[in-house]
Amino acid sequence: MIEIERIDRVEKVQIAKTEKNPLSAQVYTLIKNSQVLKSHKEFHLACNLLRQASSMQTHPMILKELTQNLVQLEKWNEAVRVCQQWNQIETTFEAVYFRAQIEYQLNQDDKSLQSYFEALSIVDDAKPELFDVFKNMGNLFVRKADFESAEEFYNKAYAINASSDTLLVNYGILEMQRGDLNKAKDRFRSAVQINSRNDKAWVGLSMVHFDFGDEELGIANLKKAIDLELGNKTALQLAVQKMTQKSHCEYLIEVLSQYLCDFDFDDSISCQLIQKFYESGQIDLAYLESQRLILWNPEKDDFFKLNQHLEVQLHQKSLSA
């Protein structure tokens, strides 16, 4: 059981005296208790206490704690609203950094880049967050196809942490965008040497080998990535695209089926599974999967048409049996 912290009267009086914008004793207790919950990864419960605190008083400490918990829960839309309130009260490196990070997750590229530049303009000393700032700014410039700026910020991140396998994968993607497959391969290889369980690095290597025309090695690296992280949709989509031979059907059916069991239902994965069932002659299973597809998406006419087509195929198959 989590022991909720109790704030004694002396501490409350000291807080009230020293703060320019003093917290009430009740609000301070709610914040401290939320921090205890956060330390035990009870982020939902922590948010409940902080929402209660925010209804009683507006204070940057409340907004900061609530932002951090919402980020842990990946509730990006609520997080950006709370963080904007936090930024209106105080413009510190931490407040602007969190705003930039949330905007980055929401794919608000221009806003995020502007916020990162703002954070850099007010940072007063070396902070561990600067690695993520530089790395993400590099990623944003890659998206904009500004490869020189991307490399500049990746280099700044590299100067902080040269052993980051994530950064090396980003370097590899940059080199692929530039069309330098040899450099990309070196970057991805360096990433897996640092962390052999980096599924994105294995996907990168797979893409390079496919581009080199080495299909066998490309498939092997792709399977390695999927074994490490079934939830890597890029790997699954690439597998469906590249593993077109009938001999690969059984493997693809297995991993696509497992994905739908382990993760949230996904239209595209379900459609690909139906296609693989169909290609392997398992019309009955393709039909069953199409029924599930309709249950999840009853508003899409194309899925009804697919189901009806498979029903006809299944009926014809039963007649010819």
Secondary structure, 3 states (H helix, E strand, C coil): CCCCCCCCHHHHHHHHHHCCCCCCHHHHHHHHHHHHHHHCCCHHHHHHHHHHHHHHCCCHHHHHHHHHHHHHCCCHHHHHHHHHHHHHHCCCHHHHHHHHHHHHHCCCHHHHHHHHHHHHHHCCCCCCCHHHHHHHHHHHHHHCCCHHHHHHHHHHHHHHCCCCHHHHHHHHHHHHHHCCHHHHHHHHHHHHHHCCCCHHHHHHHHHHHHHHCCHHHHHHHHHHHHHHCCCCHHHHHHHHHHCCCHHHHHHHHHHHHHHHHHCCCCHHHHHHHHHHHHHCCCHHHHHHHHHHHHHHCCCCHHHHHHHHHHHHHHHHHHHHC
